[in-house]
Amino acid sequence: MTLDATDAISPLGVLPPPGPTCIHLPLDVTPEGLARHAVGLANARGGTVLVGVDAVSGSARDAGELHPLMITHAIFELSGGRLTVNVQHHRLPGGARVLAVFVPHAPYVLAAPDGSVITWDGAHLVPVTPGEAEPVADQDFTATVPPDASLADLDPAEVARLRGLGRRASAANLPDLDFLRELGLLIPSGGALRPTLAAILLAGTPAALRAHVPQSEVCFYHHQTTDVEFQFREDLLRPIPALLTRLAELIQARNRFTPVQVGLFRIEVWDQDEVVYREALLNALTHRDYTLRDAVHVHHFPDRLEIMNPGGLPGGITPGNILRHQPKRRNPLLAESLARLGLVERAGVGVDKMYSLMLRHGKEPPEYTTYPDSVTLALHSPGFDAEFVRFVARKQEDMQTLSLDVLIVLSLLAREGEATRAALARALQLPEDRTPRLLRGMEEHGLIRRAGVGRGIAYVLSDEVRGALGRPALPAVEAAPPALAAAAAVVAPVVVPATPVPAPEPVQPAAPKVARAPRRPSDSSGPNTAEVRAIALALAREHGRVRNVDLRGACGITTQQAWRTLRRLVQDGLLRKLGTGTRDAAYELLS
């Protein structure tokens, strides 16, 4: 289930112990001390700093008093603007909260606030010396050979399944042993060929999986409602290809599609697109941390599919840069074998493919939520924009393929109505100064236009695109009022006669007509995004809390639109979520 950052509970229920990629700090750590440890961890390999672990039990205080945005800003400033971290609160089962600071691996050596160059050795901060050897790469756990593993641990039927998947591979026509050796799954050890853990994960017998990698189990849950209670569960301990086949059967058994007619063609939009969820499952099984004794959990709700993966994202990758970060393989041998079999992409474009397909089908993009010891991917499917699907399909018919960046901008504006350049940069996962070229190009092609003036400038869909989506055109922005000097009439000098006579009163310039302030464009069908946010906060202030149904009734919006607004207010630190689910949860103002 999707949890808000302020009330997130680790799905695995425990905090990772201190070590090479995790640092525990007390609640009273100074900003300088926290920044030093963050820099040291970034210089090592990246990881997580947990603040307030000492106050988890038996204390009246916890890390809830520390504001994530203040911590992010402090580390950024104290590192000289070179280290940006992701900070979240995490509520543990006992109720206490800790602060998790996710630190990326620095691309170059950073200096601490006091100017020292330090790194984290797994237990202490130590100086980085010029003569220090290059850091040793992390060991590939899937490339190890279990001490008592043998060829008897491999299932011939699963090897045949692998061969069927790898028909494009050059080794597909080799005998079984040569085929597995060519993939790097068998290596000489102790005078005999023996399987690696990657071989057992791909073609192992049930007994071998239980003996060597019991953590490769996948638990599937089916939920009839959006609540946490499930009606069906199946625990699967099978090789990865067999796992994918069975999981696809379980998901497709409860999957539905809606036909969308586009001219003479029909597009089937599934609640869960098979290409998307297969890519998500493959990523989970390929890049999870197999050193952790925890299973992958797959929850199938009526409105979303959630995949909970042990180990979190590889070092340096966060939900905010996953589209742009260079791909990292936690299990290189397993990933390379699957790539040679044609199941995963070597170029690391699996996430891009998921984003693109979901946006083309008028849905929200995948949503990643990170925890200290795991990561959750949510594929939402409460509905889709059929007109957006038709618009994208017609563009493709006209030989105008829309790039992923263009789809992200169009999809966001179609959902939200308008967005600033900063908001679009966050959605694109790009620095704000790298967005003007893309936005100018979209303006030139008549896809978007600017609205507002000065600092209030925002981007909206063009009238042509709005018409294609079946939405009314936005009113034009009124011109700014003319300058006062230009509006005033010029008074000619008055000639005074020789005889003293009263001078005529000077002619007063006509008062300039006060122009109305430019209106922000809004959809005539209802309040815009900013107005809905303001109404939600007002309801919470007046009644103590606000629910999805309250916001729908006040604004005349859908359940999904109300949920999206409330979720963003929680993420912005303005509301706190009480309860679970979409309809039963309530939200109150943060004091």
Disulfide bonds with the S-S distance in Angstrom:
none
